[in-house]
Amino acid sequence: MVHGYSLDQTFIHKTTTHEYRIRWTRFGKTTLPALVFIHGTPWSSAVWQNLATSLSDHYNIYLYDHPGFGISPSYRRLVDAADHDKVDLDASLVLRAEASAALFKHWDIASPPHVVSHDNGGLVSLRLLLDHGIKFASLCLIDVVAIGPFGLPFFKLVAENEAVFTSIPTNFTEGLVRAYVKSATCKSLPKEIEDMLCAPWLAGGMQGSEKFLKEMVQAHYRDTGVLENEYARVGGLSPTSIIWGLDDAWLPVETAQRLKKALTAEHLVIIEEAGHLVQYDQPSKLALEMGLWLSKHSKNEI
């Protein structure tokens, strides 16, 4: 049992280079409108626990952990490549979106689902829409990584000194993980929430500290220039809302304004006293905004 629900299903996706195992679950009545939550880095489906549960009386909820996050194991490389680092690099989340698209098709949901995404889950959802032709009933983007320029100074530091960081003793790396996670809120995280968010990346966790550092390296090399050329199509493909924490220290609120214009989004809400993890800084305000948005675009479904 995880976070009040169990990711009790496993979907396997294979490409010519990798095998991915995605842990997922569904709850709520199947006759209700489908609602899919997509997490970002270094998070998991756990960040959606409260919001998903609160909406489960009105929606058919789908949750999953990306490969290499939460309780989904990391990819398995199927080719013995000398340049395996290059083969594994997924800085712009093309491979992650491909695996998510395969999962969406596996679900075979009768009607287009509503999609809610956070952090670089936003980039995944936009690739689903633009690259893979997955239809959405609506799209809500919460403090998303989707429009350049990208990268915190920490990403650059790790990318340029990866060998140094991977040689740091595990107990020291735990301090890095915890500091990174805590910087995502403008309020203090309860200790149990901090522990839960950090657990996959710590010693004995499902992913480990080396995988955490790899994610920082990938973030440094992120580039969505080609995809951004297609962003003007998004508003015509799906009703789109953007929700942003006013005090997001990772992605300044000005990014939300630029993204709304780029996507021709219908709606933008700025939530005060909220950082990057709005889910924990302002859960009630987020739930209210989500409820209003979803009900507006579910009138003909319920």
Buried (B, 14 or more C-beta within 10 A) or exposed (E): EBBEBEBEBEBEBEBEBBBBBBBBBBBBEEEBBBBBBBBBBBBBBBBBBBBBBBBBEBBBBBBBBBBBBBBBBBBEEEEEEEEEEEBBBBBBBBBBBBBBBBBBEBBEBEEBBBBBBBBBBBBBBBBBBBBBEBEBBBBBBBBBBBBEEBBBEBBBBBBEEBEEBEEBEEEEBBEBBBEBBBBBBBEEBEEEBBEBBBBBBBEEBBBBBEBBBBBBBBBBBBEBEEBBEBBEEBBEBBBBBBBBBBBBEBBEBEBBBEBBEBBEBBBBBBBEEBBBBBBBBBBEBBBEBBBEBBEEBBEEBE
